[in-house]
Amino acid sequence: MAAQPAPGAQKVPTRATGGTPPDSSGVASTESDTTRLYEDPMPFSGWKVINVPTDRTLKGGNWLFLISHRFNPAVSEGYSAFYGLDGPAVIYLSLGYALTDEWLVALARSNSDDNVELEMRYRLMEEAGASPLGLSVQGAANWLTEDRPNESQWRGNAFKETVQVTLTRTVGERLGLAVVPGLTLNPDEHVSGEAPLVTLGLGARLKLQEKVALVAEWIPILSRSDRTVTGATRYATWSAGIEVTTEGHVFQVVASNNAGLSTDQYLSGGDLAPGNIYEGQFRLGFNIFRILDFSKF
């Protein structure tokens, strides 16, 4: 006979790399479809809070597809730009593969600067049992491949490297928190010998219903709060939105002061001042995650 939980025992939030459907007894089936999210995992169901990485990985052998959009015009441009939705937009496409349950690698591209990104994530610790935290390390290498007059695509300043450490924690049954310090080398390709960029990502996810949550993040720049890029003041990136999790997808509809989507771009700060939110000084966008298993095709 299967052991029953003790009366009054606290429900443990679901932590999963893939999906495992329960059978009639409530026990996870051994014949599971690992591309499905049968339960909404905590503390985060997505592989990014919005931009900053969570500690989530995949079941080894599965693939992860991500498409992200950030519309360039601000909402404040009004109906003439359909509140930013007329575009143009920054587009980010990513395809990741789980080497193991802990290792996840991804190759991505953004149309902003034709930015090609190689990411690698390793989960060191999962929040479960005696472990109170989730912990992962992510590295990203970015290559700006856009054609520029009199500049080689292979110039040293076209390459950037970032390392981020993600700490996550579930509070109660509905709140997930993330702290993500980061270090970026060569943050501004227009400045030679610039000091590394040090950031601190702070993320949260509040589950409203089983499949619906609010997500938010703030990424202050610690090394140089007054840093500029091409003469324009950059502000700490903030993003917020609503997230819907289905069995096959994670959808996020978001607002942000930053149109950048690659690691080096969103960490470098947004160009819209945070104090002007009520004036519509933010952009709309979305993220869509999908787990794939090509062996089934």
N, C-alpha and C positions, 0 to 999 in steps of 0.2 A: 504494500500500500504506500502511495506517495506521501511524504511528510507534509503536514499542513502547517501554515504559518501560525505562530502563537497569537492568541487574541491580543489585539491592540498593537501588534507589531507595525512599525512604520513602513509604508510602501517605498521601495527603492526605485528611483527614477531609472527608466530604461537607458542603457548605454549600448550602442550597437555600431558595428562597422557596416553591416548590411541589414537585410530584413529576414526575420524568422517567424513564419506564421504559427500561431498556437493551434494545437489540435483540440478535439472536443474536451479533453481533460484539462486544458489550459497549459499544457507542457509544449515547449517549442518543438516543432516537427523537424526530423532529421532531413527531410526532403524539402529544403527551403529554397526560395528564390532570393538570392543575395542581392538582386537589383531592386528589390522592393523594400519600402520602409513601412512595415506593418504596424509599428508603433513609433510615436514621435520621440526620438531620443533626446536626452538631456545631457549636458546643459545647452547644446546647440545641435540643431538638425542640419544646418548647412556647413559647408567646408570653409566658409568665410562668415564672420559676423555680418559684415556687408563688404568691406574691403580687407580688413585685417584677418589673418588666418585663425581658424579655430584649431583644436587638437584632433579633429575627426580624420579618419583614414577610410579605407575600404577593405572589403574582403579581398584577400590576395587573388589576383587574376582578373578582377573586374576593372572596368574603365569608368572615368568620370568626365562628362562633357559639361562645360560651362559657357554660357553666352551672357554677356553683360552689355548694357547700353547706358550711356549718360548723355542726355541732350545738352548741347552747348548753350543755347539761349536760356537765360534765366526766366523764371515764372513772371518776374516783374515786367517783361517785355509785352505782356498782355495778349489780347486776342489776335493782334496782327501777326504774332509768331505762334499763335495757339498755345500760349503759356509755355513756350519752349518746345512743344512737341513737334513743331514743323522742322526742327533740326537746323543744321546738321547735328550729328551725334558722334561721340567717341564709342567705338565698338571693340569689344575684347572677346576673343574666342580662345578656349583652352580645352585641351584633351589630356587627361591624366590617366596613369596606369598604376595599379597597386602591385608592386613587386612582391610584397608580402602583406600580412594584415597590418604591419606597422610602417612599411615603406611606401610612399606615394610620390611619383614623379609626374611632372606635367610640362607640356610645351604649349606656349600661348603666344598670341600676337594681338597688338593693339594698333589701330590705324592712326593713332597719335604718334608722330615721329616714326611710324612703321616699326614700333617697338616690339622686338621678339624677346620673349621671356622663358627661361628654363627654371623650373621650380623643383625642389626636392624637400619632402617633409618626412620626418621620422618621429613616431610617437614613442616617447620614453616611458610614459606612465599613464594608465587609464584610471579615471576616477571610478573605483569599484572596490567593494569590500573594505579592507583596511586602508586603502589609499584615498586620502581626502581630496586629492587634486588630480587633474589631468595635465600632462606636460608633454609638449612636443617642440621640436626645433625645425625651423624652415629656412632654407637658403634659396636665394633667387639671383640669377644672373641676367642682366638686361643688355640688349644690343640694339642701338638706334640705327636702323638700316635705311632710313630715308635718304634719298639722293639730295645732296646739297652741292651747290657750285663750289668748285675748287677744294672740296673736302672729301677725303677717302672714307668709305664705309668702315674701313679697318683702323681708323685713327683711334688712339688710346682713349680719348674722351667719349667715344661712342659706347664704351662698355662701363657698366655699373654693377656693383655687387651689394647684396643686402643679406643680413642674417637677422632672424626674429625668433624669439623664444615665447611660446604661448603657454600660459598658465590658466586653467579653467576650473570653475567650482560651481556646483549646484547648491543653491540656497533654498531649502524647503523642497516643494515639488514643482514649482513654476518658474523660478528665476535662475538663469544662468549668467555667470560673470566671467569675463576674460581680461587678463592683463598681458600685454604683448609689447615688451621692449624691443626696439629695433636699432640697427646700426647700418648705415648706407655709405659706401665709398663712392667718391666722385658724384655727389648728388646733383651738381650743376655742370653740365657738359660745356658751358660757356666760360667757366672759371677754372683755370689751371691751378692745381695744388690746393684746392679747397679742402678744409678739414672735414672729417666724416660727419654725417648728419645723424644725430641721436634723437630718437623718438620714443614715445610711450603710448601705445594703443590701449584704450580702455573700451571694452565692449560689454553689452548686456542684451539679454533676451528674456522677455516676460511672456510666458504662455498664457493666453487669454482663454483658449479652448484647446481641445486635444490636438487640433491641427492648425491653429491660428495663433500667431504670436506677434509681439512688437519687438523690433530689433533697433539698436542704436550703438553708435561708436563715436569716440572723440580721440584724435591723435595729436596731442600737443608736441611741438618741436622743442626739445630740451637743450640742444647744443647752441642754437642761434634763433631765438624767437623773432628776431627782426630780419631774418634772411630774405633776400630778394632773388628773383629769377628774371633775367632780362629786364631789370629795372622795375618790375612789378612786385608789390608787397604780397607775401604769401601768409595766409592765416592757417592755424591748426585745422586740419580736415575734420569735418563733422558729417555724419550721415545718420539718417533715421528712416524707418519705414515699417511696413507690415509684411509678415511672412506667412505663407500658406504651404503646408507640407501635405503631399499626397503620397500614395503608395509608390509612385514612380518618379516624382519630381519634388524639388523645393523651389518655390517661387518667392521672390522678394520684389516689392515695389517701393522705391526709396526716393528720398530727397537728400541733396548734398550740396556743399559749397565748392566741390571739386569735381571736375570732369575727368580727371585722370583715373585710370583703372589698373595699369601695371604697378608693380610694387614701388618702383622708384618714383612714379608720378604721384600716387596718392599720399606717400609719406612726405613728399616735398611741400605739401600744403596746398590749400585752395586759394583762389583769387577773389572770392566773394566774402566780404566781412561778416562775421557771425552776428553782429549787432543789428543787421538789416534783414533779419528773417521775416519780420512782419511786413516788410515792404516787398516781399517776394524775391529777395536776393538769394535764391537757391535754384538748383536744377533738379529735374526729375529723371528717373532712370529705373532700371530693373536688372535683376540677376535671375537666371534660370539654371538650376543644377539637375543633371540626369545621370543616374548610374546605368552603365551598359555592360552586357556580357556577350561579346561577339562570338563566343563558342556556341551559342544557342541559335545562331543564324544559319 
